Amino acid sequence: MKNYITICIALLSIAFGFAQSEKELVEATVNKETIKGHIYFLADDLLKGRETGTPENKIAASYLANTLRSYGVKPNPKTGTYYQEVTLQKTSPPKEVSLSINGTTIKEMVVLKAAKMAQNEQSVYAGYGMEEDYEGQDVKGKIVVIKAGSKDAKDARAAFGLRSKKEELAKKNGAIGIVELLNAQDNIWGFISHNFNEPRLELVELDDKKEMTNSSEFVYIWALDKEHVMAQNLATSRAVIVDVSMVEKNVKSITSNNVIGVIEGTDPNLKNEYIIYSAHYDHVGIGTPDETGDAIYNGARDNAVGVTTVLSMAENLAKYPTKRSALFILFTGEEKGLLGSKFYVENPVLPLNQMVYCFNSDNAGYNDTSLATIIGLPRTTAANHIKNGAKQFGLTAVDDPAPEQGLFDRSDNVHFAAAGIPAPTFSLGFTAFNGDVTKYYHRPGDEADSIDYDYMEKFFKAYVASGRAIANDPATPTWTKGDKYEAASDKLYNKLKKN
């Protein structure tokens, strides 16, 4: 009888241990001091904001690669190292640019596309530069002046999104360039100026030579026009004279690296499916000083925090692997136009149709430490795993509270989503894209010592718990039925639609 009671107690203890094991496995590896170590290093002034293509960005990549190595994560299966080389084209804006419209010198401007040009001729004001605005207009061989955005969307983000369409329409109608008048607040214009008046990076494509030839024939300039004063005057002017002078841009090739690691799953069948854990490690470098004179944009929240979620996952899975395999990707070039993730999807190290989920992490800031905000939460069948993972550590997982910002399409997840892979983004908690979010977003004040690390510990544990649950679920995660990327997913995984 005594032996029977002992065996029963032992069995109950084992059962209780299994019931608690997943949470305990998370708590065994995720701790505040390790979190601090990663974030303080990546956001240190010595790394000068980790701008893509700089020596400091390469130092960050080396730190990440060696951290994965120290955990026992296997390297990139294609190279045998922890790197994937990304070749980029660095285009420096022309040093000499002058622009005036109807005799007014434009001082605040950015050159989106440059060409050698010296022209002082009659121009055309063409409204928003949309298709209907060219009706009855002769713009052949001229520079058109247009208003940023459209009738329905007038902010800077919308203006940038319409850039390609407006360029296409201008070229179709024979124009040789665009001057687009943008109404923007000082902080937004400062961000635009920092990004576009500095050297720009693009992926090197096979048709780059052709692209450069085409761009050399066309000029695209954004000019600051507060409260649309100039646009209103030009709309009623009988004549529009644009005087523009510009020298050629400077182009050279540089390299950067995505950082990649792999951990094999434990299940003989499910290990052939991979969960991607991703974040970008670059930031925007050195820019306009703030009121304290600080010019280093450290990027603690954006995105040392996101990188640390992935490192936390890697450390955990190296010790306690899940049924599905794990692919860790830390991207370069996100701040330059999602370049590292675009390159990866076009050059995967493992077949994309084995990637069943991309659990991305990217951040601007937070204004509610009771939340984890998941951009695209209801769009995949893994939503409950994420909600439960957050709940285990005292957080509530919520969907994007600011859909007007288009955040789903502004991070690396979107390239995987477009390929068909379910891909939400795990972000710090916010209830609106304002306040403490915009206070630190792409600002010099985004420093490691301005972060609440008690909240960080909960946040990272929630991410690891969620990822483990998704990776151990016998059911493969999918897009929610009817999602815009469902068709791409069907094609990627060769699913047959049922009548």
N, C-alpha and C positions, 0 to 999 in steps of 0.2 A: 504493500500500500504506500509506503514511504517513497519507493522508487517511482511509482505511478504518479504521485503528486509532484515529485521533482521533474519528471518528464513533462507533465502538463504545464508547469510553471515555465519550463524552458521553451516549450512550443508557443506559449502565450507571449513570452518575451521576444521570440523571433518574429511572430506575427506583428507585434507592436512595433518592432524595429523596422519591418518592411513598410508598415503604414507610414512611418515617419521618414523613411530613408531618403526620398527625393529632396525634401526640404533640408534634411541634414547634410546631404551631399553638396547642396548649394552653399550652405553656411560653412562647410568645411574649407572652402577655398576663397570665398569672397569676403574681404575685410577692408576696413576703412584705411588702414595704413598703406596697404598695397595700392589701393585706389589713388591715394594722395601722391604716392611715389610716381605713378605713371603721369598723372595730370600735371604735377609740378614740373616734371622734366620736360614734357612736350610743350608746356606753355611758358618755359623759361625765356627770359630776354635773350639769352645766348643763341636761341634758335631763330630769333628775328622774325617771328611770325610764320615760319615754315613755308614760305612761298615756293610754289612749284618751279623747279629748274635751278634753285639756289643750292649752294653747299649746305646750308642749314636744313633744307628739306631732305637732303641725302643723309644728314646726321640722324634726323628723325626716322627715316626708313631703316637705317642700320640699327637703331635702338629697337625698333619693332621686330625686325628680323631676328635679332639676337635674343629678344624676349621670347619669341616663339620657339627658338632653338633651346633655350633654357628650360622650357616646359616639356620638351620632348615631342613637340609637334613636327611632323614630317614636312620636308620642303616641297616646293613646286615640283610636281612629277615630271614636268617637261624640261626643266633646267637643272634640277638637282641642287638649286640654291633657293633662297626664300624670295627671290626677285622675279618680276616680269618686266623686262625693259620696254619702256614706252618712248618712242621717238616723236619729238614734237618740233614744230616750226615756230620759232620766236620772231615775231614781227614788232619791231620798234617803230613807234609813230614818227612821222616826219618832224625834224627839229624846227623847220621854218614853215610856219603856216600863218597866213593872214586872211581875214574875211571881213567884208563890210556889205551891208545891205542898204541900198538907197542912201549911201553916205555915212551910215552909222556903223562904227567899228564894233565888231563882236569880240569881246574879250573872253567870255566864258563859253568854251566850246570843247567838244571832243571829236576826234576823227575816227569814225568807225571803219571807213575804207579810204585808203590814200592812193594818190596817183600824182605824177608830176604834172602840174597844171599852172597856167597863168592866164586868167580870163577876166575880162571886165566887160560884160555884155548884158543885153536885155534878157531878163529871166521871166519866169511865169510863177505866179502863186496858184497852187493847185489844191486848195482846201486841205483835206486829210490825206491826199495822195492815194485815195482809193479809186477803184475802177470808174465810178460815176464822175469823179472829179476831173478826169481827163477828157470828158466829152466836150467837143468843140474847141479844145486847146491844142495849139501847135507847140510842142516842146522839143521837137527834133533838134539835136545838137545843143540843147540848152541845159542849164542847171535849174531844177524846179525847187521852189521853196514851199514847204508843206507844214502843216500843224501836226504835232505828235499825237499818237493814239488814233481813236476813231470816235464817231458820234456816241457810241455806247460804252467806250472804255478809254479813259483819258489819262490814266496814271502811267508812271515810267515803266512799270512791268509790262503793261499792255502795249506800250509803244515799242519796247524791245521785242515783244512777241510778234509784232506786225512788221518788223524790219525787213525780213526776207520777202514778204509779199509786196511791200511797197517798192523795194528795189526791183523786183521782177516787173511790176507794172510800169515803173519809170523807164526801164530798159525797153520794154515792149513798145512804149510810145516814143522811143528814140532819144530820151534824155541821156545826158552824160554824167549827171550827178544829182544829189539831193542835199538840200540843207533843211533839216527838220527842227522846228522850233518847239522846245520842250519846257513846259511849266513844271518846276520841281522845287521842293523845299530845300533849304541849305544842306541839311544832313543827307538827303537823297542825292542831291547834285554832287556833294563831296564824295560819296561812294562811287557815283558814276565816273567822276573825274579821275579818282584814284585807279579805277579799273581800266579805263580806256585811254588815259593819257600816259599810262605806263606800258611797257612792252606786253604784247598779247601772245598767248600760246594757242596753237591749233595742232590737231593730230596731223601727221604726215600721211597723206593718202596717195594712191597711185596716180591720181589725176591732179596732184598739187600744181604741176607745171602749168597745166591748162587753167586751173583756178586762178593762179597768180597772174596769168596773162589777161584773163577776163577782168580781174579786179583792177588791173592797171589802167583799164579804160574807164573806170567809174569811181566817182568820189561820193562819200556819204558822211555828212557832218551833222552832229547834234549841237544845237546852239541853245543856251539857256534863255528862256523868254518868260520871265516871271509875270504871272497873271495874264499871260497871252497878249500883252500890250502890243508887241510888234506884229503878231499874227492879225490882230484886229485892224491895225493900221494898213497892213498890206492887202487885206481883203477888200479895201475900198480904194486902193491906190491905182492910178491909171497906168503907172509903169513900175516895174521892179527891176532894179539893176543890182546884180551880184558881182562883186569884185573879189576873186579868190586867187591866192597864190600859194603854191605848195610844192615842196620837193619830194622826191621819192622816199618810200619807206625803206628800212633796213631789215633784211630777212636772213636768219641763220638757223641751223639745226642744233637742237639740244636733246638730251635724254633725261628721263626721270624713271621712277620705278613704282609699279604696284608691288605690294608685299603679300606673299601668298604662303599658306600652310595647309596641311591636310591631316585629319585624324580618321582612321578607318573605323566603321561601325562594328558592333558585336554580333548582329543578327546575320546569318548566312545569306538571307535574301534581301532584307532591308538595307544592308550595307552598300548595295548597288545604287541606292538613292542617297542624294546629298542635300543637306541643309547648308546654304551659304550664310555665313555671318560676316557682315560687311560694314565698313565705315570709311570715310575719307580722312586722311591724316594731314593734308595740306591746309594752309590758311592763306591770308591775303598779304602777308609780309609787312613792310613798313610803308606808312602813308601819312596823311595829313595829321599833324599833332592835335591832341585835344587841349582843353583849357589848362592842363597841368604841364603841357609840353611833351607828353609821352607820345611817341610816333610809332611804337611797336604794337601791332595788332596781334596779341598773343594767342587768341583763339582757344581759350580754356574750355568754354562751353562748345564752341564751334571750331574744331570738333575733337579736342582731346578727350572730352567726355565720351563721345561716340566711339573713339578708338579704344578707350578703356573698357567699354562694354564688350567689345570683341576680344580683347585680351583676357578679360575675366572669363569669358566663355571658353577660350582656348585653354587656360589654366585648368578650368574645371573638367573639360572633356579629356584632357591629357591624362588626368587621374581617374576619371569615372566616365568612360566613353558611353555613348548612347547606341541604340540599335541602328540608327541611320548614321552614315558617315558625315563628316563635317569638312567644309571648305571655308577657310578664313581668307578674306581679301580686304586689304587695307589700300584704298585707292589714292593715287596722286591726281592732281589736276581737277578736282571737283570744283574749286572756286574759279577755275578758268573755263568752265563750261561743261562739267561732267566728263572730262576727257579720259581719265583713267578707267572709269566704268564702261564708257563707250568702246574704248580700245579692248577691254577684256571681253565684252560680249562678242566683239568681232573676231577675237583671237583667244577663245577659251582654252584652258589647259586640260580640261576634262569636258566630255560631251555635255552640251547644254540640256539635252533631254534627260540626263541623270540628275539634274538640279531640280528638286521638287519644291523648293521654297527659298526665298532670299529674305533674311531677317536683317534688314539694314538698320543702322542707327546714325542719326544726324540731328543736330541741335542748333537752335538760335539762343535760347535762354529759357527761363522758367519764371512763373509768377504764382504757382500753386504747388506746394510741396506735398500735397496729399494725392497728387495725380501722376500718372504716366500717360503722355499723349501719344497715341499711335496713329500716324497718318495712314489712313486706309484700313482701320481696324475691322469694319464690318465687310470688307471686300474679299476676305478669304475665310475658308472654313476653319482656320486655326484661331479664330477670334476668342473662343471660350478658353483655350489654353493660355492665351495672353492675359485675359481677364483674371483667370485663376492664379496665374503666376504672380501678377501684381498684388492680388488680394492676400496671398500668403505672407507678404511682407508689408502689409498695411497701406498699400496704395490702390487707387482705383484707376483702371485703364479706361480711357475715353478716346473717342474719335476726334478728328481734326475740328477744332472750334472756329477755324478761320479759313473756310474753303475759298474765300475770295483771294487768298494769297497764292493759291495753286501750288501748295507745298509738295503734294504727291509727285508733281512733275518737275520739281526743282532740286531733287536729290538723286543720288546714284541708282536708287531702286528703279527709276523709271525705265532705264535701258533693259533691265531684266524683265520688267513688266511687259514692255513692248515685245520682247522675245517670247512671252507667254508664261513666264515663271511668276507665281504668286509672290508679291514683294511689297509688304508694308514697311514703314519706317518707324522705329521705336524712338520716341523723343521725350525730352524733359517736359514736365507738366505745365501747361499753360491754358488759360481760359479765353485769351484773346491775344492777337499778335500786336501787343502794345506794352506800355509800362516797362517792367523789368526785362522783358524780352528784347524790345528795340533799344533799351538803354545799353545793352551789352553787345547786341548783334553787329558784328563787323566794326567794333569800336576798340580803341586801345585799352579801355577799362576791363576787358574780358580777361581777367587775370586769375590765376589759380587760387589766390588767397581771398577771392570774393565769392567763393562757392560754399554752400552748405553741405558738408561732407556726411552728416548724419542722413540727410536726404539722399546723397549719392549712394550710400551703402544700400539703402532700400531699393533704389533705382536699378543698381547693377544686379542685385539678387533677383529682382523681378524679371530682368532680361534673361538671366541664366536659367531661372526656373521655367520661364516660358519656352525658351529654346529647347530645353531638355524634354519638356512635355510634347512639343511638336515632333522632335526627333525620335521619341519612343512610341508614339501613337501608331498602331498597326495600320490605320487609315491614312492614306497619302493626302496631304493638304491640297486644296484646289481653290480656284477663284470662286466666289459666290456666283450662283447661276445668274446669268444676264449681265455680268460685268463686261465692260468695254474690251477687256483683254482676254475674254473667254475664247474667242475664235483663234487668237494667236496661240493660246494654250492648247487647244484641240489640235492645231497644226503641229506644234512642237512635240507633243506626246503622241501624235497619231491616233487620237481618239475618234471613234466613229460616232457620228450623231445619230440618235435614234429618232425614228418618225413618231 
